[in-house]
Amino acid sequence: MDIQTLTTFFMWCTIFNAGILLLWTVFFLFAPDLVYRTQKAWFPIPRETFNVVIYALIGFFKIVFIVFSLVPYLALLMIG
């Protein structure tokens, strides 16, 4: 596998993961009650706990996105 193929792969991974992160964040910022109501049907947890869990998961996903998608893509751009 050559560097150009890897660069293209990580570019698309970065785009898809950034889209997921952006969509998740926008939903939680602009429609938190809708998200809570739909999740409350499956997981009966208090609102405060739900907020903490969502913020923690968004933060974790952001770190994983940066480490495993964005950084390899930028490194491949630098060496390519």
LUMDREN-372863 format. One record per residue (C-alpha): x negated, y negated, z; residue in one letter; residue number from 1. Coordinates in nm, 4 decimals. Each point is the difference from the previous one (the first is absolute). Example, Ala and Ser with C-alpha at 12.3 -4.5 7.8 and 13.67 -1.06 7.14 Angstrom:
# residues 2
-1.2300	0.4500	0.7800	A	1
-0.1370	-0.3440	-0.0660	S	2
//
This chain:
# residues 80
0.0000	0.0000	0.0000	M	1
-0.1470	-0.3346	-0.0972	D	2
0.0084	-0.3313	0.1858	I	3
0.2548	-0.1540	-0.2369	Q	4
0.2514	0.2792	0.0696	T	5
-0.0514	-0.0317	0.3753	L	6
0.0350	-0.3781	-0.0194	T	7
0.3275	0.0336	-0.1893	T	8
0.1267	0.2608	0.2473	F	9
-0.0776	-0.2181	0.3025	F	10
0.1435	-0.3062	-0.1739	M	11
0.3360	0.1749	-0.0390	W	12
-0.0177	0.1392	0.3545	C	13
-0.0609	-0.3507	0.1280	T	14
0.2897	-0.1424	-0.2017	I	15
0.2449	0.2693	0.1138	F	16
-0.1069	-0.0143	0.3644	N	17
0.0108	-0.3804	0.0040	A	18
0.3508	0.0156	-0.1449	G	19
0.1125	0.2428	0.2677	I	20
-0.1541	-0.2142	0.2738	L	21
0.1557	-0.3167	-0.1403	L	22
0.3432	0.1598	-0.0414	L	23
-0.0083	0.1460	0.3514	W	24
-0.1057	-0.3329	0.1498	T	25
0.2601	-0.1995	-0.1947	V	26
0.2784	0.2370	0.1054	F	27
-0.1024	-0.0258	0.3626	F	28
-0.0399	-0.3787	-0.0113	L	29
0.3188	-0.0895	-0.1861	F	30
0.2390	0.2839	0.0912	A	31
-0.1071	0.1354	0.3395	P	32
0.3567	0.0645	0.1138	D	33
0.0778	0.2044	-0.3113	L	34
-0.3154	0.2066	0.0449	V	35
0.0754	0.0547	0.3681	Y	36
0.3625	0.1007	-0.0646	R	37
-0.0919	0.2521	-0.2668	T	38
-0.2741	0.1555	0.2126	Q	39
0.2084	-0.0040	0.3170	K	40
0.2317	0.2601	-0.1521	A	41
-0.2861	0.2514	-0.0057	W	42
-0.2187	-0.1176	0.2876	F	43
0.1918	-0.1415	0.2982	P	44
-0.2668	-0.2278	0.1487	I	45
0.0282	-0.3478	0.1526	P	46
-0.0612	-0.3009	-0.2245	R	47
-0.3157	-0.1080	0.1856	E	48
-0.1560	0.3442	-0.0401	T	49
0.0977	0.0034	-0.3663	F	50
-0.1689	-0.3371	-0.0573	N	51
-0.3207	0.1166	0.1667	V	52
-0.0057	0.3222	-0.2007	V	53
0.0600	-0.1802	-0.3300	I	54
-0.2686	-0.2619	0.0687	Y	55
-0.2452	0.2728	0.0994	A	56
0.0741	0.2036	-0.3132	L	57
-0.0317	-0.3032	-0.2279	I	58
-0.3322	-0.0848	0.1647	G	59
-0.1233	0.3576	-0.0328	F	60
0.1042	0.0166	-0.3651	F	61
-0.1758	-0.3305	-0.0664	K	62
-0.3256	0.1292	0.1493	I	63
0.0249	0.3292	-0.1915	V	64
0.0801	-0.1928	-0.3198	F	65
-0.3042	-0.2231	0.0400	I	66
-0.2398	0.2804	0.0913	V	67
0.1106	0.2648	-0.2492	F	68
0.1291	-0.2035	-0.2954	S	69
-0.1247	-0.3562	-0.0114	L	70
-0.3589	0.0489	0.1189	V	71
-0.0784	0.2893	-0.2396	P	72
0.1521	-0.1974	-0.2875	Y	73
-0.2088	-0.3082	0.0795	L	74
-0.3132	0.2111	0.0423	A	75
0.0565	0.1637	-0.3386	L	76
0.0517	-0.3409	-0.1573	L	77
-0.3310	-0.1180	0.1439	M	78
-0.2022	0.2962	-0.1228	I	79
0.1815	0.0295	-0.3334	G	80
//
